[in-house]
Amino acid sequence: MQLTKTFPVVFASDMHGNNKQYEKLLKHLQTKKPRALLLGGDLTPKRKRKQSLKEQLINQYNWVLTFFSSFLNKLKASQIPCYLILGNGDCFYSLVAFKELQERDLCKIIHLERVPLNEDFDIVGYPFVSFSYSSVKDFEKFDYSVCPLELKQLVDFKLSTCNVSGYWSDSEGKWKVADFGQKDEERDSIQNDLVAKVFVENPKRLILMSHGPAYNTCLDLTERSGHVGSIALREYIQRHQPYVCLSGHIHETVEQSGRFLETIGKTICMSSGNSPYYQNPFIIELDLYCPENAKRTKLSDEKKVRK
């Protein structure tokens, strides 16, 4: 009698340094014992009111090396590996701290890197999102370098509603003015990234963990601006059909659309739809051998956290 394969994982995102959410996630993981934790970006604390950009950098960096380091140590003690990406709410400077934790074998950062989860599935991470209204641009990019003619009007309109200037941080903890122009658009885009071998080779075994969702789905719906996902990401999914795509970024999308799962062709796409303003996170629990049966779980009773 042949045994049915299983590979349960937990996907979480957009906790933005909410320690209560991490504590409840850890307790759940220690009880359920999944094969892996997948963290889909926006992991570190948001900038507080009246906090300077410099203070935000220091706060995120210190949080990674204190609270998050402790979280990962407990996770490792439970023999649950963690694969993670950052998101557009995480400053690039914090990546220095995350890399230190990776060197201690506490996590695996998978930015544009493909690694095996088991003998049947690989995972690749993509931290960048198309431009938003945020002033921090460390993980934001143009959708296209060479836009298909039939999409140009839509892409131009979407870009006109976003902020293409702001600030980005470097690995030394300094802020620089980010003012994106035509040369940046030509050389650096989501479109250009997604043609890399790690994204297009053998997509039937690929789990794509992208911080931002694909455009015009139940996963990218905002209350204020409608659909805001990446058009280039959607085109990539339509063309290459990865096995599963996990995303976050849009906190209210499930509340707005009423769904956390949508298929694009044969690709099963999901969003955690988690908000950091509550103590109790929403996570996705799925078995990679039957992702269509995934469930979105709220870990405990809801209580609003003061901003």
BELNORDA-V705238 format. One record per residue. RES is the residue in three letters. SS is DSSP state (a for helix, b for strand, c for the rest). D_LAST is the distance of its C-alpha to the last C-alpha in Angstrom with 2 decimals. Layout:
# BELNORDA-V705238
res->RES ss->SS d_last->D_LAST
res->RES ss->SS d_last->D_LAST
This chain:
# BELNORDA-V705238
res->MET ss->c d_last->55.19
res->GLN ss->c d_last->52.46
res->LEU ss->c d_last->49.01
res->THR ss->c d_last->46.08
res->LYS ss->c d_last->43.68
res->THR ss->c d_last->40.02
res->PHE ss->c d_last->37.11
res->PRO ss->b d_last->33.80
res->VAL ss->b d_last->30.62
res->VAL ss->b d_last->26.87
res->PHE ss->b d_last->24.68
res->ALA ss->b d_last->20.92
res->SER ss->c d_last->18.58
res->ASP ss->c d_last->15.16
res->MET ss->c d_last->13.50
res->HIS ss->c d_last->11.98
res->GLY ss->c d_last->12.39
res->ASN ss->c d_last->10.84
res->ASN ss->a d_last->13.58
res->LYS ss->a d_last->13.74
res->GLN ss->a d_last->14.59
res->TYR ss->a d_last->17.15
res->GLU ss->a d_last->18.66
res->LYS ss->a d_last->19.25
res->LEU ss->a d_last->20.63
res->LEU ss->a d_last->22.94
res->LYS ss->a d_last->24.23
res->HIS ss->a d_last->25.00
res->LEU ss->a d_last->26.75
res->GLN ss->a d_last->28.79
res->THR ss->a d_last->29.96
res->LYS ss->a d_last->30.73
res->LYS ss->c d_last->32.11
res->PRO ss->c d_last->31.79
res->ARG ss->c d_last->33.85
res->ALA ss->b d_last->30.92
res->LEU ss->b d_last->27.17
res->LEU ss->b d_last->26.25
res->LEU ss->b d_last->22.90
res->GLY ss->b d_last->22.35
res->GLY ss->c d_last->20.04
res->ASP ss->c d_last->16.50
res->LEU ss->c d_last->16.66
res->THR ss->c d_last->15.03
res->PRO ss->c d_last->11.60
res->LYS ss->c d_last->10.01
res->ARG ss->c d_last->10.58
res->LYS ss->c d_last->8.20
res->ARG ss->c d_last->8.74
res->LYS ss->c d_last->12.37
res->GLN ss->c d_last->13.08
res->SER ss->c d_last->16.46
res->LEU ss->a d_last->17.69
res->LYS ss->a d_last->19.89
res->GLU ss->a d_last->17.20
res->GLN ss->a d_last->15.39
res->LEU ss->a d_last->18.80
res->ILE ss->a d_last->19.42
res->ASN ss->a d_last->16.15
res->GLN ss->a d_last->16.78
res->TYR ss->a d_last->20.45
res->ASN ss->a d_last->20.11
res->TRP ss->a d_last->17.72
res->VAL ss->a d_last->20.38
res->LEU ss->a d_last->23.16
res->THR ss->a d_last->21.68
res->PHE ss->a d_last->19.41
res->PHE ss->a d_last->20.48
res->SER ss->a d_last->24.05
res->SER ss->a d_last->24.10
res->PHE ss->a d_last->22.80
res->LEU ss->a d_last->25.60
res->ASN ss->a d_last->28.18
res->LYS ss->a d_last->27.65
res->LEU ss->a d_last->27.85
res->LYS ss->a d_last->31.05
res->ALA ss->a d_last->32.48
res->SER ss->c d_last->32.14
res->GLN ss->c d_last->34.00
res->ILE ss->c d_last->31.41
res->PRO ss->b d_last->31.34
res->CYS ss->b d_last->28.21
res->TYR ss->b d_last->28.51
res->LEU ss->b d_last->25.62
res->ILE ss->b d_last->24.73
res->LEU ss->c d_last->21.94
res->GLY ss->c d_last->20.18
res->ASN ss->c d_last->19.38
res->GLY ss->c d_last->15.91
res->ASP ss->c d_last->17.90
res->CYS ss->c d_last->19.84
res->PHE ss->c d_last->23.57
res->TYR ss->c d_last->23.79
res->SER ss->a d_last->21.95
res->LEU ss->a d_last->24.90
res->VAL ss->a d_last->27.09
res->ALA ss->a d_last->25.28
res->PHE ss->a d_last->25.36
res->LYS ss->a d_last->29.07
res->GLU ss->a d_last->29.66
res->LEU ss->a d_last->28.41
res->GLN ss->a d_last->30.65
res->GLU ss->a d_last->33.54
res->ARG ss->c d_last->33.05
res->ASP ss->c d_last->33.47
res->LEU ss->c d_last->30.04
res->CYS ss->c d_last->29.07
res->LYS ss->b d_last->30.62
res->ILE ss->b d_last->29.06
res->ILE ss->c d_last->30.68
res->HIS ss->b d_last->29.97
res->LEU ss->c d_last->33.00
res->GLU ss->c d_last->34.79
res->ARG ss->b d_last->36.48
res->VAL ss->b d_last->37.10
res->PRO ss->b d_last->38.80
res->LEU ss->c d_last->36.97
res->ASN ss->c d_last->40.35
res->GLU ss->c d_last->43.82
res->ASP ss->c d_last->42.74
res->PHE ss->c d_last->39.32
res->ASP ss->b d_last->37.73
res->ILE ss->b d_last->34.13
res->VAL ss->b d_last->33.10
res->GLY ss->b d_last->29.70
res->TYR ss->b d_last->28.53
res->PRO ss->c d_last->25.25
res->PHE ss->c d_last->25.75
res->VAL ss->b d_last->24.54
res->SER ss->b d_last->26.11
res->PHE ss->c d_last->24.66
res->SER ss->c d_last->21.36
res->TYR ss->c d_last->19.63
res->SER ss->c d_last->17.71
res->SER ss->c d_last->19.13
res->VAL ss->b d_last->19.35
res->LYS ss->c d_last->22.62
res->ASP ss->c d_last->23.51
res->PHE ss->c d_last->23.83
res->GLU ss->b d_last->24.67
res->LYS ss->b d_last->28.26
res->PHE ss->b d_last->30.70
res->ASP ss->c d_last->31.70
res->TYR ss->c d_last->35.39
res->SER ss->c d_last->37.92
res->VAL ss->c d_last->40.75
res->CYS ss->c d_last->39.51
res->PRO ss->c d_last->41.81
res->LEU ss->a d_last->43.39
res->GLU ss->a d_last->42.43
res->LEU ss->a d_last->38.69
res->LYS ss->a d_last->38.72
res->GLN ss->a d_last->37.86
res->LEU ss->a d_last->34.85
res->VAL ss->a d_last->33.66
res->ASP ss->a d_last->34.17
res->PHE ss->a d_last->32.33
res->LYS ss->a d_last->29.31
res->LEU ss->a d_last->29.32
res->SER ss->a d_last->29.59
res->THR ss->c d_last->26.20
res->CYS ss->c d_last->24.48
res->ASN ss->c d_last->23.96
res->VAL ss->c d_last->26.68
res->SER ss->b d_last->26.03
res->GLY ss->b d_last->23.37
res->TYR ss->b d_last->23.27
res->TRP ss->b d_last->24.09
res->SER ss->b d_last->24.30
res->ASP ss->c d_last->27.45
res->SER ss->c d_last->28.48
res->GLU ss->c d_last->28.98
res->GLY ss->c d_last->25.41
res->LYS ss->c d_last->26.24
res->TRP ss->b d_last->24.74
res->LYS ss->b d_last->27.27
res->VAL ss->b d_last->27.39
res->ALA ss->b d_last->27.53
res->ASP ss->b d_last->29.73
res->PHE ss->c d_last->31.16
res->GLY ss->c d_last->34.66
res->GLN ss->a d_last->37.55
res->LYS ss->a d_last->38.64
res->ASP ss->a d_last->35.26
res->GLU ss->a d_last->35.46
res->GLU ss->a d_last->39.00
res->ARG ss->a d_last->38.43
res->ASP ss->c d_last->34.95
res->SER ss->b d_last->33.50
res->ILE ss->a d_last->32.27
res->GLN ss->a d_last->35.77
res->ASN ss->a d_last->37.45
res->ASP ss->a d_last->35.39
res->LEU ss->c d_last->36.06
res->VAL ss->c d_last->39.84
res->ALA ss->c d_last->39.85
res->LYS ss->a d_last->41.97
res->VAL ss->a d_last->39.12
res->PHE ss->a d_last->37.78
res->VAL ss->a d_last->41.11
res->GLU ss->c d_last->43.38
res->ASN ss->c d_last->43.95
res->PRO ss->a d_last->40.90
res->LYS ss->a d_last->41.95
res->ARG ss->a d_last->40.68
res->LEU ss->b d_last->37.51
res->ILE ss->b d_last->33.92
res->LEU ss->b d_last->31.81
res->MET ss->b d_last->28.18
res->SER ss->b d_last->26.67
res->HIS ss->c d_last->23.01
res->GLY ss->c d_last->23.57
res->PRO ss->c d_last->25.48
res->ALA ss->b d_last->28.76
res->TYR ss->c d_last->29.06
res->ASN ss->c d_last->29.78
res->THR ss->c d_last->28.94
res->CYS ss->c d_last->26.77
res->LEU ss->c d_last->24.56
res->ASP ss->c d_last->23.55
res->LEU ss->b d_last->22.77
res->THR ss->b d_last->19.83
res->GLU ss->c d_last->19.08
res->ARG ss->c d_last->19.53
res->SER ss->c d_last->22.29
res->GLY ss->b d_last->24.22
res->HIS ss->b d_last->25.55
res->VAL ss->c d_last->24.31
res->GLY ss->c d_last->25.75
res->SER ss->b d_last->28.48
res->ILE ss->a d_last->31.93
res->ALA ss->a d_last->33.64
res->LEU ss->a d_last->32.04
res->ARG ss->a d_last->33.27
res->GLU ss->a d_last->36.70
res->TYR ss->a d_last->36.82
res->ILE ss->a d_last->36.08
res->GLN ss->a d_last->38.71
res->ARG ss->a d_last->41.25
res->HIS ss->a d_last->40.82
res->GLN ss->c d_last->39.40
res->PRO ss->c d_last->37.53
res->TYR ss->c d_last->37.46
res->VAL ss->b d_last->33.72
res->CYS ss->b d_last->30.70
res->LEU ss->b d_last->27.22
res->SER ss->b d_last->24.17
res->GLY ss->c d_last->20.41
res->HIS ss->c d_last->18.42
res->ILE ss->c d_last->17.91
res->HIS ss->c d_last->15.16
res->GLU ss->c d_last->16.47
res->THR ss->a d_last->20.14
res->VAL ss->a d_last->21.38
res->GLU ss->a d_last->19.84
res->GLN ss->a d_last->21.53
res->SER ss->a d_last->24.80
res->GLY ss->c d_last->25.24
res->ARG ss->c d_last->26.49
res->PHE ss->c d_last->25.48
res->LEU ss->b d_last->29.00
res->GLU ss->b d_last->31.45
res->THR ss->b d_last->34.70
res->ILE ss->b d_last->35.93
res->GLY ss->c d_last->39.60
res->LYS ss->c d_last->39.79
res->THR ss->b d_last->36.47
res->ILE ss->b d_last->33.89
res->CYS ss->b d_last->30.43
res->MET ss->b d_last->27.22
res->SER ss->b d_last->23.46
res->SER ss->c d_last->20.94
res->GLY ss->c d_last->18.60
res->ASN ss->c d_last->15.68
res->SER ss->c d_last->11.98
res->PRO ss->c d_last->9.61
res->TYR ss->c d_last->6.99
res->TYR ss->b d_last->9.71
res->GLN ss->c d_last->11.68
res->ASN ss->c d_last->14.86
res->PRO ss->c d_last->15.89
res->PHE ss->b d_last->18.54
res->ILE ss->b d_last->21.41
res->ILE ss->b d_last->24.89
res->GLU ss->b d_last->27.96
res->LEU ss->b d_last->31.21
res->ASP ss->b d_last->34.72
res->LEU ss->c d_last->35.91
res->TYR ss->c d_last->39.32
res->CYS ss->c d_last->38.03
res->PRO ss->a d_last->34.71
res->GLU ss->a d_last->35.42
res->ASN ss->a d_last->34.66
res->ALA ss->c d_last->31.12
res->LYS ss->b d_last->28.52
res->ARG ss->b d_last->24.78
res->THR ss->b d_last->23.51
res->LYS ss->b d_last->20.44
res->LEU ss->c d_last->20.60
res->SER ss->c d_last->19.78
res->ASP ss->c d_last->18.53
res->GLU ss->c d_last->15.24
res->LYS ss->c d_last->12.48
res->LYS ss->b d_last->9.02
res->VAL ss->c d_last->6.28
res->ARG ss->c d_last->3.79
res->LYS ss->c d_last->0.00
